[in-house]
Amino acid sequence: MRGPRRPAGPEHGDALPVTTPSEDSAPGESAPQPSAPRDSAKDSAPSGGPAPRRRPQQRKQVLLRLDPQVYEALARWAGDELRSANAQIEFLLRRALAEAGRLPGDTGPLP
């Protein structure tokens, strides 16, 4: 028979969120829990009608044809910087747009 075990160490002391914050919430503001009942007074505009809800903008999907050697070089570069090939392409496109002065000011951060 096994004796009593030692108490858990500090590795079990930090609670971690298992959901991502909602896109509707402001930075630093916690997202509402899915099981929490919604307050209808919060969801309505001052006029009594429903508040306009901002839809999260969908990311565009683009088919990109690349030379296999270009893709291999891109994938190696992405791996060196711990990014996926898609993230590396978006990073490079954003940098090129910013350098050319064509990146819109309201562009969100990289996901």
Order of alpha helices (4+ residues) and beta strands (2+ residues): alpha-alpha
